Amino acid sequence: MVALFVGFILIAFTVFAALPPEVAGFGLGWGNDILLFLRGCMPILAAFIGLVSVFIGIADLKDKKEAKKEEEAAKAGAKKDS
């Protein structure tokens, strides 16, 4: 419940901060600064997401290779038992 309340408060603050006071009559007018920040962090964020994706892909390939080895070992064990 607290997380929901905090979430609503942060969303309201974000809207308040982005609204220009000239147009809405209230607000901080940080809209241009917010867009500048987003444009600046986008390449870094894209590189970070790409790096995480590569690590996840490598781990997935290792897991598939290990599962295939286990499956082959189980088949060999089943043939031995019969």
SULTA-V840375 format. One record per run of one state. SS is the DSSP state (H for helix, E for strand, - for the rest). FROM is the first residue (numbers start at 0). LEN is the number of residues. Records with the same first field share a line. If there is no record, write none. Layout:
SS: FROM-LEN  FROM-LEN
//
This chain:
-: 0-1  18-2  24-6  81-1
H: 1-17  20-4  30-51
//
